[in-house]
Amino acid sequence: MKLNTEIKNYINKSVLCWLATSSAHNVPNVSPKEIFNCYCTDKIIVANIASPQTVRNIKQNKNVCVSFIDILVQKGFQIKGKARIITKADSDFLQMEKILTEMTGGDFPFTTITEITVEKTKPILAPKYVLYPETTEQEQIESAKKAYGI
């Protein structure tokens, strides 16, 4: 499944994503990730900076879910797919590393990358948009700024 322009835009506007994994024994783990981006037309890549549990879980169970939102607009996407751990021995590593290193400025070293092949996408909306459909994005932004003290 391809990542459309709207999803790519939300990835670019999001400062964190949350990567959900599960062990072989179905023990869940959700971990925030700061360095992530699109790759090719159907993949999301994530730098494994401080992610030992995430990496262990993916090696046991490739099913993952990643979510990200624009914190002010409070809209985003949930992506489900299959993950694999990319190491320096993989042919795509250098190209992926370049994309992610540009985001970190080299400040966050990593030796592996999680590659997620997208299988299913679903929009995420703040409940206010559902309960009060007349809510505009600008109203939501103002409400979020007030809540966050911005």
N, C-alpha and C positions, 0 to 999 in steps of 0.2 A: 504494500500500500504506500502510495506516495505522500510526502508531506506537502500540503498545499501552502499557498502564499500566506494565508491567515495564520496557520500554525507556525510557520517560520517567523512571521512578525512577532508573535507572542514569545517565541523562544528568545528572540533578540531583545525584547522588552523586559524579560524576567531576569531577576538577579539571583534567584535560587530555583532549583528544582528539587523534588523529593523523589528518590528512587526506592521503590518497594521491591524487596526480594523475599524469598522464602527458602529455608533449608530443605534438605531431603526429607526431614521429619516434619515439614510444614510449620516450622517456627518462623514467624514473620519478622522482618526488619525493615524499618524505614529510615533512610539516611538523607540529610540535606546535602546537595551538591552545588557548588558555586561555579565550577568551570564545565560548561556543556555547550554543545552547538549542534547544528544540523550537519549531516555528511551525506554526500550524494543526494539522491532524491527520496530515499526511504529509510534513512538511518539517523539516529541521534548518538553522539559520542560524548562521553563523560570522562574527565580526568580522574583517575583513582589516586587521590591525594592522601587521604587518611581513611581508607575504606577496607580494612581487612575483613570485616564481617560481610560486606557486600560482595567482595571478590570470592570469599569462601562459599557463600550461598549460590552465586551464579555458577560456580564450578559444579555444584550439586543439583541445581534446578535453574534452568535457563529462562523460565517464565518470569517476567518483570512487569512493573508498571511505573511509569514516570509521570509526574504531574508538575505543572508550572502555571503561574498566574502573574498578570500585571497587578501588583499589589494595590495600586490606586484605583484602576478601573474595576478590579476584582472579577476579571474574566481570564480564562486560560484554557488549557487542554489537559486531558488525561490520555496517555499513550500506553497501550499494552503491546508487548512483543516478546521476542526472544533475544537474549543477551549472550554475548561471548566476550571473553577477556582477550584483548589484543596486547601482545607483548612485542618487545623490540625485534623478535625473530619473525614477526608477521610482515608481509610485504606492504601492507597499508599503514603500518605504524608511523613511519616518518611523515607521511602526508597528514595523518590525523594529529600527530604531535605538533606539527607546525601550526595548525588551526588553533589548538588549545593553548599552546605556549604564547601565541600572539595575545590571547586574552589575559594571561597571567603576567605577561612581561617578564617571565622567567622567575617570578617570586615564589611559585609553588611547584616544587619538583614532583614529578610522577614518573613511574616506570611502566605502568600498565594503563590501559584505556578500556572502558566498557563501551562496547558497540551494541546498540539496540536496533534491531530490525523491526520496523513498525508493522504491526498486524491489525490494530484497531485504534481508532481515535474517538474521543468523546469530549464535547465542550464542557468546561466548568464555568458555572455562573454563581455569583453570590446570591444567597436566598432572596435578597431584596428585589432582584430583577424578576424572580418568579412570583413572589408574593405581591409585588407592586409593578406590573408590567410597564407602567408609564414612566418608570425611573429611567432617567437619562444617564449616560456615562459621565457627563459633567457633574450631575448631582452626586453620583457615586464617588467621584474623585474628591469632591468637597467634603463629603461625609467621611471618607477614609483619611483625608488630611487632618480633619478635626480629631478623629479617633486616635491617629498616630502622633498628634501634636506637631504637625508639619506646618 
